[in-house]
Amino acid sequence: MKKLVAAFAALLLLSGCGNSGNPTAQESFIAGNGATSYIAPADRVAAPTLSGMTLLGTRYSLPKNHLSVINVWASWCSPCRAEEPTLAALSTKYPEVNFLGILTRDNPVNAEAFVRKNKSPYPTLIDDSLLIGFSKSLPANAIPTTLVLDAKGLVAGRISGVVTIASMTELLEKIKSE
């Protein structure tokens, strides 16, 4: 009987050790459905200044007034991990577009390992308080969320959920052609 009680106590103790990420962030995770939003040029607002420390320990500032893609992600997020090769391919397909990640609700050490392993070709900022600056336009309402800024630095579109080559190409081409 003592062995059974000891085994049960050990099981209860170990059951709390299974999650190495941020449990609060993961419990409040909201997945997007891939919906694309587009804002007409006359209705757009300026994007916030996006600068700070990157996952790789360098300072970065997103150039102003330049077509840009901003991806909000976390390394524990399966859809985020799944879309990374797509975003990397798009950054190659569109070298004239600035690509930038913003890490949210994550452990920077885990995210840095993911970025290094996948050789992500664009920087990721680690300060997710930058996302507050999008609250008056298209906020990051899910993880992942990808925002597009037009050539004037205005928030022009958003994909809430996983980016596909087709969805991002369509949005970028629409904004580029304006």
Backbone as JSON, one array per atom type, in Angstrom:
{
  "sequence": "MKKLVAAFAALLLLSGCGNSGNPTAQESFIAGNGATSYIAPADRVAAPTLSGMTLLGTRYSLPKNHLSVINVWASWCSPCRAEEPTLAALSTKYPEVNFLGILTRDNPVNAEAFVRKNKSPYPTLIDDSLLIGFSKSLPANAIPTTLVLDAKGLVAGRISGVVTIASMTELLEKIKSE",
  "N": [[0.82, -1.19, 0.0], [1.97, 1.23, 0.81], [3.8, 1.6, -1.24], [2.12, 2.0, -3.41], [0.84, 4.43, -2.72], [3.09, 6.09, -2.64], [3.89, 5.92, -5.33], [1.66, 7.07, -6.58], [1.79, 9.68, -5.51], [4.24, 10.51, -6.6], [3.57, 10.47, -9.3], [1.63, 12.52, -9.42], [3.25, 14.7, -8.74], [5.09, 14.75, -10.88], [3.41, 15.24, -13.01], [3.03, 17.95, -13.3], [5.25, 18.84, -14.62], [5.46, 18.9, -17.35], [5.39, 20.99, -19.27], [7.41, 23.07, -21.0], [7.34, 25.6, -22.06], [5.67, 28.77, -22.1], [3.06, 28.51, -20.13], [0.75, 30.09, -19.64], [0.59, 31.74, -21.89], [0.24, 29.83, -23.9], [-2.18, 28.68, -23.14], [-3.93, 30.77, -23.63], [-3.88, 31.01, -26.31], [-4.92, 31.94, -29.52], [-5.99, 30.8, -32.49], [-5.76, 31.83, -35.85], [-7.85, 31.94, -38.8], [-6.87, 32.2, -41.32], [-7.98, 34.32, -42.63], [-8.04, 37.14, -44.76], [-7.51, 40.59, -44.54], [-8.06, 43.77, -45.95], [-7.2, 47.15, -46.29], [-8.5, 50.04, -47.64], [-6.63, 52.53, -49.44], [-7.27, 55.25, -48.64], [-8.2, 54.95, -46.07], [-6.22, 54.1, -44.37], [-3.89, 53.92, -41.6], [-0.91, 55.15, -40.0], [1.77, 52.9, -39.4], [3.27, 51.74, -36.35], [6.51, 52.81, -35.11], [8.95, 50.46, -35.64], [11.32, 49.02, -33.95], [14.18, 47.72, -32.22], [15.68, 45.23, -30.08], [16.9, 42.27, -31.57], [16.26, 38.71, -31.9], [18.74, 37.59, -32.31], [20.44, 39.25, -31.01], [21.09, 41.78, -32.01], [20.61, 45.28, -32.8], [17.78, 46.58, -34.47], [16.02, 48.47, -36.89], [13.07, 48.91, -38.57], [12.96, 50.04, -41.85], [11.46, 53.15, -42.69], [8.53, 54.04, -44.62], [8.38, 52.0, -46.63], [7.54, 49.11, -48.43], [6.46, 46.48, -46.45], [6.45, 43.37, -44.62], [5.14, 42.09, -41.73], [5.47, 39.67, -39.39], [3.84, 38.12, -36.77], [4.65, 35.95, -34.27], [5.3, 32.8, -32.48], [7.54, 30.43, -31.06], [6.48, 28.09, -29.97], [4.13, 27.76, -31.23], [2.39, 25.83, -33.38], [1.19, 26.41, -36.0], [2.7, 28.69, -36.6], [5.3, 27.69, -36.81], [4.9, 26.04, -38.97], [4.39, 27.82, -41.06], [6.77, 29.16, -41.46], [8.7, 28.29, -43.5], [7.3, 29.15, -45.77], [7.15, 31.96, -45.45], [9.9, 32.5, -45.52], [10.45, 31.74, -48.18], [8.86, 33.61, -49.51], [10.17, 35.95, -48.78], [12.43, 35.72, -50.3], [11.35, 35.67, -52.86], [10.33, 38.24, -52.99], [12.49, 40.41, -52.84], [12.58, 43.16, -52.6], [10.9, 43.83, -50.59], [10.61, 44.49, -47.15], [10.96, 42.13, -44.64], [9.92, 41.2, -41.42], [9.95, 39.77, -38.22], [7.95, 39.58, -35.23], [8.27, 38.55, -32.08], [6.06, 36.94, -29.86], [4.73, 36.29, -26.64], [6.59, 34.27, -25.8], [9.51, 32.3, -25.06], [12.57, 33.73, -25.48], [14.96, 32.25, -25.85], [14.17, 29.7, -26.78], [12.91, 30.52, -29.13], [15.05, 31.7, -30.5], [16.66, 29.45, -30.97], [14.98, 28.1, -32.76], [14.94, 29.92, -34.93], [17.65, 29.97, -35.68], [18.06, 27.24, -36.33], [16.34, 26.96, -38.52], [17.38, 28.81, -40.21], [16.25, 31.36, -40.65], [15.63, 34.04, -42.83], [15.2, 36.73, -42.17], [15.04, 39.4, -39.71], [13.89, 39.09, -36.26], [12.11, 40.84, -33.89], [12.15, 41.13, -30.33], [10.4, 42.38, -28.63], [7.25, 42.39, -27.79], [5.53, 44.39, -27.05], [5.44, 46.24, -28.98], [3.33, 45.65, -30.58], [1.08, 46.95, -29.66], [0.96, 49.34, -30.99], [-0.43, 48.81, -33.3], [-3.08, 48.81, -32.7], [-5.05, 50.66, -33.5], [-5.52, 50.1, -36.09], [-5.14, 47.35, -37.76], [-5.1, 45.04, -35.54], [-2.92, 42.52, -34.13], [-4.59, 39.79, -33.97], [-4.5, 37.11, -33.57], [-2.4, 34.2, -33.34], [-0.45, 32.73, -35.68], [-0.15, 36.12, -36.92], [0.0, 38.14, -39.76], [1.04, 41.17, -40.96], [0.79, 43.74, -43.44], [2.55, 46.48, -44.59], [2.17, 49.41, -46.49], [3.95, 51.21, -49.15], [4.13, 53.72, -48.08], [4.34, 53.36, -45.43], [2.03, 52.76, -44.12], [-0.57, 50.86, -42.52], [-1.79, 48.31, -44.37], [-2.86, 45.76, -44.8], [-3.82, 42.47, -43.54], [-3.19, 39.11, -42.61], [-4.8, 36.8, -40.83], [-3.82, 34.21, -39.17], [-2.38, 31.26, -40.66], [-0.09, 32.0, -43.21], [-0.18, 31.61, -46.7], [1.53, 30.88, -49.78], [-0.07, 31.73, -51.9], [-2.05, 33.41, -50.64], [-0.51, 35.49, -49.48], [0.94, 36.43, -51.67], [-1.13, 37.4, -53.3], [-2.14, 39.5, -51.67], [0.18, 41.14, -51.36], [0.73, 41.79, -54.07], [-1.58, 43.22, -54.73], [-1.33, 45.47, -53.06], [1.15, 46.46, -53.9], [0.51, 47.28, -56.49], [-0.93, 49.61, -56.29]],
  "CA": [[0.0, 0.0, 0.0], [2.86, 2.38, 0.86], [4.38, 1.77, -2.58], [1.06, 2.55, -4.27], [0.68, 5.83, -2.34], [4.3, 6.78, -3.09], [3.84, 6.0, -6.79], [0.63, 8.05, -6.92], [2.33, 11.0, -5.17], [5.26, 10.82, -7.6], [2.86, 10.75, -10.55], [1.06, 13.86, -9.31], [4.35, 15.65, -8.76], [5.67, 14.82, -12.22], [2.44, 15.69, -14.01], [3.17, 19.39, -13.47], [6.56, 19.16, -15.21], [5.46, 18.6, -18.77], [5.32, 22.1, -20.2], [8.61, 23.89, -20.87], [7.13, 26.94, -22.6], [4.91, 29.68, -21.26], [1.74, 27.9, -20.1], [-0.3, 31.08, -19.73], [0.5, 32.15, -23.29], [-0.3, 28.73, -24.69], [-3.58, 28.48, -22.8], [-4.73, 31.83, -24.21], [-3.58, 31.02, -27.74], [-6.06, 32.03, -30.43], [-5.54, 30.5, -33.85], [-6.49, 32.51, -36.91], [-8.41, 31.05, -39.82], [-6.31, 32.54, -42.62], [-8.74, 35.41, -43.24], [-7.27, 38.28, -45.23], [-8.15, 41.9, -44.45], [-7.42, 44.78, -46.78], [-7.68, 48.49, -45.98], [-8.39, 50.96, -48.77], [-5.6, 53.54, -49.18], [-7.77, 56.44, -47.95], [-8.57, 54.62, -44.69], [-5.06, 53.54, -43.66], [-3.2, 54.71, -40.58], [0.53, 54.88, -39.93], [2.26, 51.82, -38.55], [4.18, 52.24, -35.33], [7.94, 52.63, -35.34], [9.31, 49.11, -35.25], [12.75, 48.9, -33.74], [14.55, 47.14, -30.94], [16.64, 44.13, -30.05], [16.46, 41.06, -32.27], [16.56, 37.43, -31.27], [20.17, 37.29, -32.44], [21.2, 40.18, -30.2], [21.47, 43.02, -32.69], [19.56, 46.3, -32.85], [17.2, 46.66, -35.81], [14.92, 49.41, -37.12], [12.42, 48.72, -39.86], [12.98, 51.29, -42.63], [10.16, 53.82, -42.87], [8.04, 54.27, -45.97], [8.86, 50.91, -47.46], [6.66, 47.96, -48.38], [6.98, 45.58, -45.41], [5.64, 42.28, -44.1], [5.42, 41.93, -40.31], [4.89, 38.41, -38.95], [3.77, 37.96, -35.32], [4.76, 34.5, -34.11], [5.92, 32.21, -31.29], [8.15, 29.15, -31.43], [5.64, 26.99, -29.5], [2.91, 27.8, -32.04], [2.53, 24.92, -34.54], [0.97, 27.1, -37.28], [3.83, 29.59, -36.85], [6.43, 26.88, -37.28], [4.54, 25.51, -40.28], [4.42, 28.86, -42.1], [8.09, 29.76, -41.58], [9.29, 28.1, -44.84], [6.56, 29.97, -46.73], [7.62, 33.33, -45.29], [11.28, 32.55, -46.03], [10.37, 31.72, -49.65], [8.31, 34.9, -49.96], [11.2, 36.99, -48.63], [13.32, 35.55, -51.45], [10.56, 36.05, -54.04], [10.13, 39.69, -52.94], [13.64, 41.0, -52.15], [12.36, 44.59, -52.4], [10.01, 43.97, -49.44], [11.22, 44.22, -45.84], [10.28, 41.13, -43.81], [10.29, 41.33, -40.02], [9.15, 39.02, -37.26], [7.83, 40.07, -33.87], [8.03, 37.43, -31.19], [5.08, 37.23, -28.82], [4.39, 35.26, -25.65], [7.51, 33.16, -26.0], [10.83, 32.31, -24.45], [13.5, 34.08, -26.55], [15.96, 31.2, -26.07], [13.53, 28.7, -27.66], [12.69, 31.14, -30.44], [16.35, 31.86, -31.15], [17.05, 28.13, -31.47], [14.15, 27.84, -33.94], [15.41, 30.8, -36.01], [18.97, 29.49, -36.12], [17.9, 25.93, -36.97], [15.67, 27.13, -39.81], [18.1, 29.83, -40.98], [15.27, 32.38, -41.06], [16.39, 35.08, -43.53], [14.85, 38.09, -41.77], [15.15, 39.56, -38.25], [12.72, 39.04, -35.39], [12.21, 41.66, -32.7], [11.67, 40.37, -29.16], [9.54, 43.24, -27.8], [5.9, 42.32, -28.32], [4.76, 45.6, -26.73], [5.32, 46.98, -30.24], [2.03, 45.31, -31.19], [0.08, 47.92, -29.21], [0.91, 50.37, -32.01], [-1.34, 48.43, -34.38], [-4.44, 48.7, -32.15], [-5.99, 51.54, -34.19], [-5.67, 49.69, -37.49], [-5.41, 45.91, -37.8], [-4.29, 44.45, -34.48], [-2.55, 41.1, -34.21], [-5.7, 39.19, -33.23], [-4.28, 35.66, -33.49], [-1.01, 33.8, -33.55], [0.29, 33.88, -36.21], [-0.77, 37.21, -37.67], [0.96, 38.78, -40.64], [0.58, 42.49, -41.39], [1.51, 44.32, -44.58], [2.61, 47.94, -44.62], [2.38, 49.88, -47.86], [5.2, 51.94, -49.39], [4.11, 54.94, -47.28], [4.43, 52.98, -44.02], [0.68, 52.66, -43.56], [-1.06, 49.49, -42.39], [-2.62, 48.08, -45.55], [-3.53, 44.47, -44.82], [-3.48, 41.49, -42.5], [-3.64, 37.72, -42.71], [-4.97, 36.3, -39.47], [-3.62, 32.77, -39.28], [-1.25, 30.82, -41.47], [0.14, 32.59, -44.52], [0.16, 30.71, -47.8], [2.14, 31.61, -50.91], [-1.14, 32.37, -52.67], [-2.7, 34.51, -49.92], [0.4, 36.61, -49.3], [1.25, 36.97, -53.0], [-2.29, 38.19, -53.73], [-2.18, 40.73, -50.88], [1.32, 41.98, -51.72], [0.58, 42.32, -55.43], [-2.64, 44.24, -54.69], [-0.79, 46.67, -52.42], [2.22, 46.97, -54.78], [-0.04, 47.84, -57.72], [-1.68, 50.84, -56.02]],
  "C": [[0.87, 1.27, 0.0], [3.47, 2.66, -0.51], [3.37, 2.4, -3.53], [0.87, 4.04, -3.99], [1.9, 6.64, -2.82], [4.31, 6.95, -4.6], [2.82, 7.04, -7.24], [1.12, 9.47, -6.65], [3.38, 11.44, -6.2], [4.62, 11.18, -8.93], [2.26, 12.14, -10.53], [2.14, 14.93, -9.39], [4.9, 15.85, -10.16], [4.7, 15.35, -13.25], [2.51, 17.19, -14.25], [4.44, 19.8, -14.19], [6.57, 19.05, -16.73], [5.55, 19.76, -19.71], [6.52, 23.02, -20.0], [8.43, 25.3, -21.39], [6.42, 27.83, -21.61], [3.48, 29.18, -21.2], [0.61, 28.9, -20.21], [-0.5, 31.51, -21.18], [-0.15, 31.06, -24.13], [-1.77, 28.49, -24.39], [-4.46, 29.55, -23.42], [-4.47, 32.0, -25.7], [-4.86, 31.05, -28.56], [-5.52, 31.82, -31.83], [-6.4, 31.28, -34.84], [-6.97, 31.5, -37.94], [-7.88, 31.35, -41.22], [-7.03, 33.67, -43.32], [-7.83, 36.58, -43.59], [-8.11, 39.54, -45.11], [-7.35, 42.88, -45.29], [-8.04, 46.12, -46.42], [-7.46, 49.36, -47.21], [-7.39, 52.06, -48.44], [-6.07, 54.76, -48.39], [-8.05, 56.19, -46.47], [-7.39, 54.11, -43.84], [-4.49, 54.51, -42.63], [-1.73, 54.29, -40.54], [0.82, 53.71, -39.0], [3.15, 52.42, -37.47], [5.63, 52.1, -35.77], [8.31, 51.25, -34.81], [10.82, 49.0, -35.16], [13.0, 48.3, -32.36], [15.57, 46.04, -31.12], [16.05, 42.92, -30.77], [16.81, 39.81, -31.47], [18.06, 37.11, -31.29], [21.05, 38.33, -31.78], [21.69, 41.43, -30.89], [20.31, 44.01, -32.62], [19.08, 46.4, -34.3], [16.1, 47.7, -35.8], [14.36, 49.15, -38.51], [12.45, 50.04, -40.61], [11.56, 51.84, -42.8], [9.83, 53.91, -44.35], [8.58, 53.25, -46.97], [7.87, 49.76, -47.33], [7.24, 46.92, -47.43], [5.95, 44.54, -45.02], [6.09, 42.04, -42.67], [4.71, 40.67, -39.84], [4.99, 38.29, -37.43], [3.69, 36.46, -35.05], [5.33, 34.11, -32.75], [6.44, 30.83, -31.67], [7.33, 27.94, -30.97], [4.38, 26.83, -30.34], [3.11, 26.95, -33.3], [2.26, 25.61, -35.87], [2.11, 28.06, -37.63], [5.02, 28.83, -37.4], [6.15, 26.38, -38.7], [4.67, 26.56, -41.38], [5.8, 29.46, -42.32], [8.74, 29.51, -42.95], [8.6, 28.94, -45.92], [7.03, 31.41, -46.66], [9.06, 33.5, -45.79], [11.29, 32.57, -47.55], [9.85, 33.04, -50.19], [9.34, 36.02, -49.82], [12.24, 36.9, -49.75], [12.63, 36.01, -52.73], [10.41, 37.57, -54.14], [11.31, 40.36, -52.21], [13.48, 42.5, -51.88], [11.45, 44.88, -51.2], [10.78, 43.65, -48.17], [10.36, 43.19, -45.1], [10.82, 41.26, -42.39], [9.37, 40.47, -39.18], [9.05, 39.8, -35.96], [7.43, 38.88, -33.01], [7.01, 37.83, -30.14], [4.87, 36.02, -27.92], [5.31, 34.04, -25.72], [8.79, 33.36, -25.2], [11.83, 32.61, -25.56], [14.55, 33.0, -26.84], [15.4, 30.12, -27.01], [13.34, 29.27, -29.06], [14.0, 31.32, -31.21], [16.83, 30.53, -31.72], [16.27, 27.78, -32.73], [14.65, 28.64, -35.14], [16.74, 30.32, -36.56], [18.85, 28.16, -36.87], [17.31, 26.06, -38.38], [16.33, 28.17, -40.71], [17.13, 30.88, -41.52], [16.01, 33.59, -41.63], [16.08, 36.52, -43.13], [14.87, 38.18, -40.25], [13.81, 39.4, -37.54], [13.0, 39.89, -34.16], [11.59, 40.92, -31.52], [10.74, 41.18, -28.26], [8.12, 43.25, -28.34], [5.02, 43.49, -27.88], [4.62, 46.49, -27.97], [3.95, 46.76, -30.89], [0.93, 46.28, -30.79], [-0.1, 49.01, -30.26], [0.0, 50.06, -33.18], [-2.8, 48.43, -33.94], [-5.47, 49.59, -32.86], [-6.19, 51.17, -35.67], [-6.08, 48.23, -37.53], [-4.56, 45.24, -36.72], [-3.97, 42.98, -34.76], [-3.56, 40.35, -33.34], [-5.58, 37.68, -33.09], [-2.78, 35.42, -33.6], [-1.05, 32.63, -34.52], [-0.65, 34.91, -36.82], [0.32, 37.82, -38.52], [0.35, 40.06, -41.18], [1.42, 42.96, -42.57], [1.4, 45.83, -44.49], [2.88, 48.37, -46.05], [3.66, 50.7, -47.96], [5.26, 53.27, -48.64], [4.21, 54.63, -45.78], [3.09, 52.89, -43.33], [0.24, 51.21, -43.52], [-2.1, 49.25, -43.49], [-3.37, 46.75, -45.54], [-3.05, 43.56, -43.72], [-3.99, 40.12, -42.92], [-3.63, 37.18, -41.28], [-4.94, 34.78, -39.52], [-2.46, 32.48, -40.21], [-1.25, 31.49, -42.84], [0.39, 31.47, -45.53], [0.83, 31.55, -48.88], [1.07, 32.38, -51.65], [-1.74, 33.56, -51.94], [-1.78, 35.72, -49.78], [0.77, 37.24, -50.64], [0.1, 37.86, -53.47], [-2.35, 39.52, -52.99], [-1.03, 41.67, -51.25], [1.16, 42.6, -53.11], [-0.51, 43.41, -55.49], [-2.1, 45.55, -54.14], [0.32, 47.29, -53.28], [1.65, 47.72, -55.98], [-0.78, 49.17, -57.51], [-0.93, 52.08, -56.51]]
}
